[in-house]
Amino acid sequence: MKGFVERYTQKGMREGMQKGIQEGMQKGRKEGEALVLARLLQRKFGELPESIRIKIEKADSDTLLEWLDRVLTADSINEVIH
């Protein structure tokens, strides 16, 4: 019985570590996308209003990628974010 409990515990620890690693990678990727978007917007349109910074911080990864695509052709920040 002791061996079963140890194996079960080790399996749970491995799964927890893998989940933590995946979540950390996703969070890092999202933070990177947000940083790049903010940098591109600032370079193209100047200082970013706080409201835009907040929207960028709250956006999910899919939204950030969509906004990143729009930066290339947009004439204003609003065309990118809205």
Contact map, one row per residue, 1 for C-alpha under 8 A:
1111100000000000000000000000000000000000000000000000000000000000000000000000000000
1111110000000000000000000000000000000000000000000000000000000000000000000000000000
1111111000000000000000000000000000000000000000000000000000000000000000000000000000
1111111100000000000000000000000000000000000000000000000000000000000000000000000000
1111111110000000000000000000000000000000000000000000000000000000000000000000000000
0111111111000000000000000000000000000000000000000000000000000000000000000000000000
0011111111100000000000000000000000000000000000000000000000000000000000000000000000
0001111111110000000000000000000000000000000000000000000000000000000000000000000000
0000111111111000000000000000000000000000000000000000000000000000000000000000000000
0000011111111100000000000000000000000000000000000000000000000000000000000000000000
0000001111111110000000000000000000000000000000000000000000000000000000000000000000
0000000111111111000000000000000000000000000000000000000000000000000000000000000000
0000000011111111100000000000000000000000000000000000000000000000000000000000000000
0000000001111111110000000000000000000000000000000000000000000000000000000000000000
0000000000111111111000000000000000000000000000000000000000000000000000000000000000
0000000000011111111100000000000000000000000000000000000000000000000000000000000000
0000000000001111111110000000000000000000000000000000000000000000000000000000000000
0000000000000111111111000000000000000000000000000000000000000000000000000000000000
0000000000000011111111100000000000000000000000000000000000000000000000000000000000
0000000000000001111111110000000000000000000000000000000000000000000000000000000000
0000000000000000111111111000000000000000000000000000000000000000000000000000000000
0000000000000000011111111100000000000000000000000000000000000000000000000000000000
0000000000000000001111111110000000000000000000000000000000000000000000000000000000
0000000000000000000111111111000000000000000000000000000000000000000000000000000000
0000000000000000000011111111100000000000000000000000000000000000000000000000000000
0000000000000000000001111111110000000000000000000000000000000000000000000000000000
0000000000000000000000111111111000000000000000000000000000000000000000000000000000
0000000000000000000000011111111100000000000000000000000000000000000000000000000000
0000000000000000000000001111111110000000000000000000000000001000000000000000000000
0000000000000000000000000111111111000000000000000000000000011001000000000000000000
0000000000000000000000000011111111100000000000000000000000000000000000000000000000
0000000000000000000000000001111111110000000000000000000000000000000000000000000000
0000000000000000000000000000111111111000000000000000000000001001100000000000000000
0000000000000000000000000000011111111100000000000000000110000001000000000000000000
0000000000000000000000000000001111111110000000000000000000000000000000000000000000
0000000000000000000000000000000111111111000000000000000000000000000000000000000000
0000000000000000000000000000000011111111100000000000000100000001001100000000000000
0000000000000000000000000000000001111111110000010000100100000000000000000000000000
0000000000000000000000000000000000111111111000000000000000000000000000000000000000
0000000000000000000000000000000000011111111100000000000000000000000000100000000000
0000000000000000000000000000000000001111111111010000000000000000000000100000100000
0000000000000000000000000000000000000111111111110000000000000000000000000000000000
0000000000000000000000000000000000000011111111000000000000000000000000000000000000
0000000000000000000000000000000000000001111111000000000000000000000000000000000000
0000000000000000000000000000000000000000111111110000000000000000000000000001100000
0000000000000000000000000000000000000000111111110000000000000000000000000000000000
0000000000000000000000000000000000000000010011111000000000000000000000000000000000
0000000000000000000000000000000000000100110011111101100000000000000000000000000000
0000000000000000000000000000000000000000000000111111100000000000000000000000000000
0000000000000000000000000000000000000000000000011111110000000000000000000000000000
0000000000000000000000000000000000000000000000001111111000000000000000000000000000
0000000000000000000000000000000000000000000000011111111100000000000000000000000010
0000000000000000000000000000000000000100000000011111111110000000000000000000000000
0000000000000000000000000000000000000000000000000111111111000000000000000000000000
0000000000000000000000000000000000000000000000000011111111100000000000000000000000
0000000000000000000000000000000001001100000000000001111111100001000000000000000000
0000000000000000000000000000000001000000000000000000111111100000000000000000000000
0000000000000000000000000000000000000000000000000000011111110000000000000000000000
0000000000000000000000000000000000000000000000000000001111111011000000000000000000
0000000000000000000000000000010000000000000000000000000001111111000000000000000000
0000000000000000000000000000110010000000000000000000000000111111100000000000000000
0000000000000000000000000000000000000000000000000000000000011111110000000000000000
0000000000000000000000000000000000000000000000000000000000111111111000000000000000
0000000000000000000000000000010011001000000000000000000100111111111100000000000000
0000000000000000000000000000000010000000000000000000000000001111111110000000000000
0000000000000000000000000000000000000000000000000000000000000111111111000000000000
0000000000000000000000000000000000001000000000000000000000000011111111100000000110
0000000000000000000000000000000000001000000000000000000000000001111111110000000100
0000000000000000000000000000000000000000000000000000000000000000111111110000000000
0000000000000000000000000000000000000000000000000000000000000000011111111100001100
0000000000000000000000000000000000000001100000000000000000000000001111111100000100
0000000000000000000000000000000000000000000000000000000000000000000111111100000000
0000000000000000000000000000000000000000000000000000000000000000000001111110000000
0000000000000000000000000000000000000000000000000000000000000000000001111111101100
0000000000000000000000000000000000000000000000000000000000000000000000001111101000
0000000000000000000000000000000000000000000010000000000000000000000000000111111100
0000000000000000000000000000000000000000100010000000000000000000000000000111111110
0000000000000000000000000000000000000000000000000000000000000000000000000001111111
0000000000000000000000000000000000000000000000000000000000000000000001000111111111
0000000000000000000000000000000000000000000000000000000000000000001101100101111111
0000000000000000000000000000000000000000000000000001000000000000001000000000111111
0000000000000000000000000000000000000000000000000000000000000000000000000000011111
